[in-house]
Each structure stands twice: as structure tokens, then as C-alpha cells.
Amino acid sequence: MDKALTFYNDNNLIVNNLKIQDAQQNHVSFEKCVNVQASNLKVIAPATNSNTDAIHITYTQNIHISNCVIVTPQKPPWVTLHSKNHLPYESIK
């Protein structure tokens, strides 16, 4: 499984209280979305996979991510951006 969960071409999306664990590559992906609020996400990557994106954001506008816990073998945890107009991340641990 390359992506555990993908939100594609969504507008005014709210994602809250979500836990994703042990995806092979991307845990949560936002692609071509507009106006996204993502909060209280918990992403746990496999300890043996050092090439995983916790949150992957592509061609998405106006995204706000807050109060998330991301556990990956990488330091810092990866949030990959290929987008514009994203708001600062708050409380990503």
C-alpha cells in the first residue's frame, strides 16, 4: 500500500481525530484540495521505513494543520509540500 488515505479534489474539507499507522509510503495525502482544516491527526510510521511521508500535500490551497502527533524514524517528521497558501503548522510533535 503506497498511500493509506488520500483526499482528492475536495473543497472545504475538515479532517479531525484521525489515526493512521504503518503505511508503506504516504500516510495521509491531500491532493488538489482547497480550504482544508486538519487537526488532531496521529500518524505512526513503521520503525523500519525511513522513506515515508507522514503528510503529503500536493497542489492544495489554503490548508491549516494543527494539534498533530507524527511519529516517524526521521527527524524531523516529514510533511511534504507541493502547494501554495498553506498556513503555519501548529503543535506538530
DSSP file (Angstrom, degrees, kcal/mol; ACC not computed):
  #  RESIDUE AA STRUCTURE BP1 BP2  ACC     N-H-->O    O-->H-N    N-H-->O    O-->H-N    TCO  KAPPA ALPHA  PHI   PSI    X-CA   Y-CA   Z-CA
    1    1 A M              0   0    0      0, 0.0    23,-1.1     0, 0.0    24,-0.4   0.000 360.0 360.0 360.0 118.6    0.0    0.0    0.0
    2    2 A D        +     0   0    0      1,-0.3    24,-3.0    22,-0.2    23,-0.8   0.898 360.0  26.0 -80.4 -42.0    1.6    3.3   -1.1
    3    3 A K  E     -a   26   0A   0     22,-0.2    -1,-0.3     1,-0.1    24,-0.2  -0.982  58.5-163.5-126.3 130.6   -0.9    5.6    0.4
    4    4 A A  E    S+     0   0A   0     22,-2.2     2,-0.3    -2,-0.4    24,-0.2   0.912  81.8   4.4 -76.0 -42.7   -3.1    4.8    3.4
    5    5 A L  E     -a   28   0A   0     22,-1.1    24,-2.5    21,-0.3     2,-0.4  -0.967  64.2-172.0-149.9 126.9   -5.6    7.7    2.8
    6    6 A T  E     -a   29   0A   0     -2,-0.3     2,-0.6    22,-0.2    24,-0.2  -0.977  10.5-160.5-123.3 130.7   -5.9   10.2    0.0
    7    7 A F  E     -a   30   0A   0     22,-3.2    24,-3.0    -2,-0.4     2,-0.5  -0.955  23.2-170.3-103.7 120.9   -8.3   13.2   -0.1
    8    8 A Y  E     -a   31   0A   0     -2,-0.6    24,-0.2    22,-0.2    25,-0.1  -0.956  56.5 -16.7-124.7 124.6   -8.5   14.2   -3.7
    9    9 A N  S    S+     0   0    0     22,-2.8     2,-0.3    -2,-0.5    24,-0.2   0.843  86.5 155.1  58.7  39.4  -10.1   17.3   -5.2
   10   10 A D        -     0   0    0     21,-0.3    24,-2.3    -3,-0.1     2,-0.4  -0.757  29.8-153.2 -99.2 145.9  -12.1   18.2   -2.1
   11   11 A N  E    S+b   34   0A   0     -2,-0.3    24,-0.2    22,-0.2    25,-0.1  -0.938  74.1   4.8-117.9 141.7  -13.3   21.7   -1.1
   12   12 A N  E    S+     0   0A   0     22,-2.1     2,-0.3    -2,-0.4    -1,-0.2   0.933  87.2 179.3  53.9  52.0  -13.9   23.0    2.4
   13   13 A L  E     -b   36   0A   0     22,-1.2    24,-2.6    21,-0.5     2,-0.5  -0.681  19.2-167.0 -91.4 134.7  -12.6   19.7    3.9
   14   14 A I  E     -b   37   0A   0     -2,-0.3     2,-0.5    22,-0.2    24,-0.2  -0.987   5.7-178.6-121.2 121.7  -12.4   19.1    7.6
   15   15 A V  E     +b   38   0A   0     22,-2.9    24,-2.6    -2,-0.5     2,-0.3  -0.985  14.2 167.2-120.6 122.3  -10.4   16.1    8.9
   16   16 A N  E     +b   39   0A   0     -2,-0.5    24,-0.2    22,-0.2    25,-0.1  -0.991  50.6   6.8-141.4 142.2  -10.4   15.6   12.6
   17   17 A N  E    S+     0   0A   0     22,-1.2     2,-0.4    -2,-0.3    24,-0.2   0.949  78.3 156.4  55.7  60.5   -9.4   12.9   15.1
   18   18 A L  E     -b   41   0A   0     22,-0.9    24,-2.9    21,-0.3     2,-0.5  -0.949  27.4-164.1-121.2 136.5   -7.8   10.5   12.7
   19   19 A K  E     +b   42   0A   0     -2,-0.4     2,-0.4    22,-0.2    24,-0.2  -0.985   8.7 178.4-121.8 126.1   -5.2    7.8   13.4
   20   20 A I  E     -b   43   0A   0     22,-2.6    24,-2.5    -2,-0.5     2,-0.4  -0.991   8.6-175.5-125.0 132.6   -3.1    6.2   10.6
   21   21 A Q  E     -b   44   0A   0     -2,-0.4    24,-0.2    22,-0.2    22,-0.0  -0.991  52.2  -1.5-136.5 137.9   -0.5    3.6   11.3
   22   22 A D        +     0   0    0     22,-2.9    23,-0.2    -2,-0.4     2,-0.1   0.778  67.1 165.1  64.2  37.1    2.2    1.7    9.4
   23   23 A A        -     0   0    0     21,-0.3    -1,-0.2     1,-0.1     4,-0.1  -0.504  39.6-129.3 -74.1 154.8    1.5    2.8    5.8
   24   24 A Q  S    S-     0   0    0    -23,-1.1   -22,-0.2     2,-0.2    27,-0.2   0.839  85.6 -11.9 -78.0 -33.6    4.4    2.0    3.4
   25   25 A Q  S    S+     0   0    0    -23,-0.8    28,-2.2   -24,-0.4     2,-0.5   0.560 128.0  22.6-131.9 -74.4    4.9    5.4    1.9
   26   26 A N  E     -ac   3  53A   0    -24,-3.0   -22,-2.2    26,-0.2    -1,-0.4  -0.890  51.3-170.8-105.5 130.4    2.4    8.2    2.4
   27   27 A H  E    S+     0   0A   0     26,-2.1   -22,-1.1    -2,-0.5     2,-0.4   0.948  78.0   9.7 -82.4 -53.9    0.1    8.1    5.4
   28   28 A V  E    S-ac   5  55A   0     26,-1.7    28,-2.9    25,-0.3     2,-0.4  -0.997  71.7-170.8-129.8 130.9   -2.3   11.0    4.7
   29   29 A S  E     -ac   6  56A   0    -24,-2.5   -22,-3.2    -2,-0.4     2,-0.5  -0.980  11.2-166.1-127.1 131.6   -2.3   12.7    1.3
   30   30 A F  E     +ac   7  57A   0     26,-2.9    28,-3.0    -2,-0.4     2,-0.5  -0.971  17.8 179.2-113.6 116.9   -4.1   15.9    0.3
   31   31 A E  E     -ac   8  58A   0    -24,-3.0   -22,-2.8    -2,-0.5   -21,-0.3  -0.975  62.9 -15.7-126.1 125.3   -4.2   16.4   -3.5
   32   32 A K  S    S+     0   0    0     26,-2.5     2,-0.2    -2,-0.5    28,-0.2   0.848  92.7 147.0  55.6  40.2   -5.8   19.2   -5.4
   33   33 A C        -     0   0    0     25,-0.4    28,-2.4   -24,-0.2     2,-0.4  -0.685  35.6-151.6-102.8 158.9   -7.9   20.3   -2.4
   34   34 A V  E     +bd  11  61A   0    -24,-2.3   -22,-2.1    -2,-0.2   -21,-0.5  -0.999  69.3   6.8-133.5 134.4   -9.0   23.8   -1.4
   35   35 A N  E    S+     0   0A   0     26,-2.0   -22,-1.2    -2,-0.4     2,-0.4   0.997  77.2 179.6  60.6  76.4   -9.7   25.1    2.1
   36   36 A V  E     -bd  13  63A   0     26,-2.2    28,-2.5    25,-0.3     2,-0.5  -0.913  20.2-170.0-113.8 132.5   -8.6   22.2    4.3
   37   37 A Q  E     +bd  14  64A   0    -24,-2.6   -22,-2.9    -2,-0.4     2,-0.5  -0.980  12.7 176.8-116.7 114.9   -8.6   22.1    8.1
   38   38 A A  E     +bd  15  65A   0     26,-2.9    28,-2.5    -2,-0.5     2,-0.3  -0.978  10.5 159.4-121.7 123.1   -6.8   19.1    9.5
   39   39 A S  E     +bd  16  66A   0    -24,-2.6   -22,-1.2    -2,-0.5   -21,-0.3  -0.973  49.8  20.7-144.2 157.1   -6.5   18.6   13.3
   40   40 A N  E    S+     0   0A   0     26,-1.4   -22,-0.9    27,-0.3     2,-0.3   0.883  75.2 160.9  54.5  44.9   -5.8   16.0   15.9
   41   41 A L  E     -b   18   0A   0     25,-0.4    28,-2.7   -24,-0.2     2,-0.5  -0.753  26.1-161.0 -93.1 142.6   -4.2   13.6   13.5
   42   42 A K  E     -be  19  69A   0    -24,-2.9   -22,-2.6    -2,-0.3     2,-0.5  -0.975  10.3-177.8-125.1 116.9   -1.9   10.9   14.8
   43   43 A V  E     -be  20  70A   0     26,-2.7    28,-3.3    -2,-0.5     2,-0.5  -0.964   3.4-175.6-119.3 123.1    0.4    9.4   12.2
   44   44 A I  E     -be  21  71A   0    -24,-2.5   -22,-2.9    -2,-0.5   -21,-0.3  -0.963   8.6-160.4-123.6 115.7    2.7    6.5   13.2
   45   45 A A        -     0   0    0     26,-3.3   -21,-0.1    -2,-0.5     2,-0.1  -0.584  33.7 -91.1 -91.5 154.2    5.2    5.2   10.6
   46   46 A P    >   -     0   0    0      0, 0.0     3,-1.4     0, 0.0    -1,-0.1  -0.397  30.8-130.8 -61.8 138.8    6.9    1.8   10.7
   47   47 A A  T 3  S+     0   0    0      1,-0.3    -2,-0.0    25,-0.1    25,-0.0   0.752 106.1  53.5 -63.2 -23.7   10.2    2.0   12.6
   48   48 A T  T 3  S+     0   0    0      1,-0.1     2,-0.7     2,-0.0    -1,-0.3   0.510  91.8  80.9 -91.0  -5.2   11.9    0.1    9.8
   49   49 A N    <   +     0   0    0     -3,-1.4     3,-0.3     1,-0.1    -1,-0.1  -0.866  45.0 170.8-108.5 105.0   10.8    2.5    7.0
   50   50 A S        +     0   0    0     -2,-0.7     2,-0.2     1,-0.2    -1,-0.1   0.370  69.9  67.7 -91.9   5.8   12.9    5.6    6.8
   51   51 A N  S    S+     0   0    0    -27,-0.2     2,-0.4     2,-0.1    -1,-0.2  -0.501  72.9 115.8-123.7  62.4   11.4    6.8    3.5
   52   52 A T        -     0   0    0     -3,-0.3     2,-0.5    -2,-0.2    26,-0.3  -0.974  54.0-139.8-131.6 144.6    7.8    7.7    4.4
   53   53 A D  E     -c   26   0A   0    -28,-2.2   -26,-2.1    -2,-0.4   -25,-0.3  -0.903   5.0-161.1-100.3 127.3    5.9   10.9    4.3
   54   54 A A  E    S+     0   0A   0     24,-1.4   -26,-1.7    -2,-0.5     2,-0.4   0.960  85.2  12.0 -68.7 -51.5    3.6   11.4    7.3
   55   55 A I  E    S-cf  28  79A   0     23,-1.3    25,-2.1   -28,-0.2     2,-0.5  -0.993  71.7-165.8-131.1 125.8    1.5   14.0    5.5
   56   56 A H  E     -cf  29  80A   0    -28,-2.9   -26,-2.9    -2,-0.4     2,-0.5  -0.951   4.5-171.2-115.0 125.2    1.9   14.7    1.7
   57   57 A I  E     +cf  30  81A   0     23,-3.1    25,-2.1    -2,-0.5     2,-0.4  -0.965   7.9 174.5-123.7 118.6    0.3   17.8    0.3
   58   58 A T  E     -cf  31  82A   0    -28,-3.0   -26,-2.5    -2,-0.5   -25,-0.4  -0.985  66.0 -18.7-130.3 127.0    0.2   18.3   -3.4
   59   59 A Y  E    S+     0   0A   0     23,-3.2     2,-0.4    -2,-0.4    24,-0.2   0.854  92.9 143.8  50.2  41.4   -1.5   21.2   -5.4
   60   60 A T  E     -     0   0A   0    -28,-0.2    24,-1.0   -30,-0.1     2,-0.4  -0.914  36.3-152.6-114.3 138.8   -3.6   22.1   -2.4
   61   61 A Q  E     +df  34  84A   0    -28,-2.4   -26,-2.0    -2,-0.4   -25,-0.3  -0.885  65.8   6.3-114.9 142.3   -4.5   25.6   -1.4
   62   62 A N  E    S+     0   0A   0     22,-0.8   -26,-2.2    23,-0.4     2,-0.4   0.972  75.8 168.0  58.0  65.3   -5.3   27.1    2.0
   63   63 A I  E     -d   36   0A   0     22,-0.4    24,-2.9   -28,-0.2     2,-0.5  -0.917  17.7-169.1-112.4 137.2   -4.5   24.2    4.2
   64   64 A H  E     -d   37   0A   0    -28,-2.5   -26,-2.9    -2,-0.4     2,-0.5  -0.986   3.0-172.8-127.6 119.8   -4.2   24.5    8.0
   65   65 A I  E     +d   38   0A   0     -2,-0.5    25,-2.1    22,-0.3     2,-0.3  -0.954  15.0 165.1-115.9 127.9   -2.8   21.6   10.1
   66   66 A S  E     +dg  39  90A   0    -28,-2.5   -26,-1.4    -2,-0.5   -25,-0.4  -0.975  47.4  13.9-143.8 156.0   -2.9   21.7   13.9
   67   67 A N  E    S+     0   0A   0     23,-1.4     2,-0.3    -2,-0.3   -27,-0.3   0.896  79.2 153.1  52.4  53.9   -2.5   19.6   17.0
   68   68 A C  E     - g   0  92A   0     23,-0.9    25,-2.0    22,-0.6     2,-0.5  -0.842  38.5-150.0-115.3 150.5   -1.0   16.6   15.3
   69   69 A V  E     -e   42   0A   0    -28,-2.7   -26,-2.7    -2,-0.3     2,-0.5  -0.984  17.0-176.4-116.9 122.6    1.3   13.9   16.6
   70   70 A I  E     -e   43   0A   0     -2,-0.5     2,-0.6   -28,-0.2   -26,-0.2  -0.978   5.0-172.7-123.7 121.5    3.7   12.4   14.0
   71   71 A V  E     +e   44   0A   0    -28,-3.3   -26,-3.3    -2,-0.5    -2,-0.0  -0.942  22.6 146.0-117.1 110.8    6.0    9.5   14.9
   72   72 A T        -     0   0    0     -2,-0.6   -25,-0.1     2,-0.4   -22,-0.1  -0.915  59.4-113.5-135.8 162.6    8.5    8.5   12.2
   73   73 A P  S    S+     0   0    0      0, 0.0     2,-0.2     0, 0.0   -23,-0.1   0.689  95.3  87.3 -67.3 -16.4   12.0    7.2   12.2
   74   74 A Q  S    S-     0   0    0    -22,-0.1    -2,-0.4     4,-0.0   -23,-0.0  -0.533  81.8-118.2 -86.4 149.3   13.0   10.5   10.6
   75   75 A K  S    S+     0   0    0     -2,-0.2     3,-0.0     1,-0.2     0, 0.0  -0.986 101.1  25.5-125.2 119.7   13.9   13.7   12.5
   76   76 A P  S    S-     0   0    0      0, 0.0    -1,-0.2     0, 0.0     2,-0.0   0.650 104.5-112.9 -78.2 166.5   12.1   15.9   11.9
   77   77 A P        -     0   0    0      0, 0.0     2,-0.4     0, 0.0    -2,-0.1  -0.365  40.2-108.8 -62.8 144.4    8.9   14.1   10.8
   78   78 A W        +     0   0    0    -26,-0.3   -24,-1.4    -4,-0.0   -23,-1.3  -0.633  37.8 171.9 -90.6 129.0    8.2   14.7    7.2
   79   79 A V  E     -f   55   0A   0     -2,-0.4     2,-0.5   -25,-0.2   -23,-0.2  -0.973  24.7-152.5-123.3 112.2    5.4   16.9    5.8
   80   80 A T  E     -f   56   0A   0    -25,-2.1   -23,-3.1    -2,-0.5     2,-0.5  -0.761  10.2-162.9 -94.8 127.1    6.0   17.2    2.1
   81   81 A L  E     +f   57   0A   0     -2,-0.5   -23,-0.2   -25,-0.2   -25,-0.0  -0.922  31.5 154.8-115.1 130.2    4.6   20.3    0.4
   82   82 A H  E     +f   58   0A   0    -25,-2.1   -23,-3.2    -2,-0.5     2,-0.2  -0.416  60.9  84.6-137.1  57.6    4.0   20.9   -3.3
   83   83 A S  E     -     0   0A   0    -25,-0.2     2,-0.3   -24,-0.2   -22,-0.2  -0.807  65.2-122.9-147.4 178.6    1.3   23.6   -2.7
   84   84 A K  E    S+f   61   0A   0    -24,-1.0   -22,-0.8    -2,-0.2   -21,-0.2  -0.920  78.5  28.1-132.7 162.1    0.7   27.2   -2.1
   85   85 A N  S    S+     0   0    0     -2,-0.3   -23,-0.4     1,-0.2   -22,-0.4   0.840  72.3 160.1  60.6  37.6   -1.1   29.3    0.5
   86   86 A H        -     0   0    0    -24,-0.2    -1,-0.2    -3,-0.1   -22,-0.2  -0.711  35.1-130.2 -88.0 144.2   -0.6   26.8    3.3
   87   87 A L        -     0   0    0    -24,-2.9   -22,-0.3    -2,-0.3   -24,-0.0  -0.503  38.2 -79.5 -86.5 159.7   -0.9   28.2    6.8
   88   88 A P        -     0   0    0      0, 0.0     2,-0.3     0, 0.0   -23,-0.3  -0.222  47.2-113.0 -58.8 146.8    1.7   27.5    9.5
   89   89 A Y        -     0   0    0    -25,-0.1     2,-0.5    -3,-0.1   -23,-0.2  -0.630  31.6-155.5 -79.9 138.8    1.6   24.2   11.2
   90   90 A E  E     -g   66   0A   0    -25,-2.1   -23,-1.4    -2,-0.3   -22,-0.6  -0.960  62.4  -7.5-119.1 133.2    0.7   24.3   14.9
   91   91 A S  E    S+     0   0A   0     -2,-0.5   -23,-0.9     1,-0.2     2,-0.7   0.867  72.9 160.2  56.9  45.6    1.5   21.8   17.5
   92   92 A I  E      g   68   0A   0    -25,-0.2    -1,-0.2    -3,-0.1   -23,-0.2  -0.891 360.0 360.0 -95.1 121.7    3.1   19.1   15.3
   93   93 A K              0   0    0    -25,-2.0   -24,-0.2    -2,-0.7    -1,-0.1   0.398 360.0 360.0-106.7 360.0    5.2   16.9   17.6
